[in-house]
């Protein structure tokens, strides 16, 4: 079920992934199986935690199947990790 503008959809998806670097986004993680999980290849607004620290972000389609979760510098600093390090991502809500 897709979330509408007036509601959020609860999620409970956890995965581990390395922080990656690309020209389009300073740092991001690839969300495995996201196209199937969200039934779309469009941007998706989500909330959850990275290594236990809360975040909200817009998952961006990679153009190759999975979405990318951009990780802001402030959040990387909070978790104490940079590109190449593995993080645990827990997606808890879908806002769009």
Residue pairs with C-beta under 8 A, 6 or more apart in sequence:
1 9
2 9
2 38
2 39
2 40
2 94
3 9
3 94
3 95
3 96
5 96
8 93
8 94
8 95
9 93
9 94
10 92
10 93
11 46
11 48
11 91
11 92
11 93
11 94
12 90
12 91
12 92
13 37
13 90
13 91
14 88
14 89
14 90
14 91
15 31
15 32
15 88
15 89
16 86
16 87
16 88
16 89
17 29
17 30
17 31
17 32
17 86
17 87
17 89
18 29
18 84
18 85
18 86
18 87
19 27
19 28
19 29
19 71
19 76
19 81
19 82
19 83
19 84
19 85
19 86
19 87
20 27
20 28
20 29
20 30
20 68
20 83
21 27
21 28
21 83
22 28
22 68
24 60
25 60
25 68
25 70
26 70
26 73
27 70
27 71
27 73
27 76
27 82
27 83
28 60
28 68
28 69
28 70
28 71
29 68
29 69
29 71
29 87
29 89
30 62
30 66
30 67
30 68
30 69
31 37
31 59
31 66
31 67
31 68
31 69
31 89
31 91
32 66
33 66
34 44
34 59
34 66
34 67
35 41
35 61
35 65
35 66
35 67
38 44
38 59
38 67
38 94
41 61
41 65
42 61
43 58
43 59
43 60
43 61
43 67
43 96
44 58
44 59
44 67
44 94
44 96
45 56
45 57
45 58
45 59
45 94
45 95
45 96
46 56
46 57
46 58
46 59
46 69
46 91
46 93
46 94
46 95
47 54
47 55
47 56
47 57
47 91
47 92
47 93
47 95
48 54
48 55
48 89
48 90
48 91
48 92
48 93
49 55
49 89
49 90
49 92
50 71
50 75
50 79
50 87
50 88
50 89
50 90
51 79
51 81
51 87
51 88
52 88
53 75
53 78
53 79
55 71
55 72
55 75
56 95
57 69
57 70
57 71
57 72
58 70
59 67
59 68
59 69
60 67
60 68
60 70
61 67
61 68
62 68
69 89
71 87
76 82
79 87
81 87
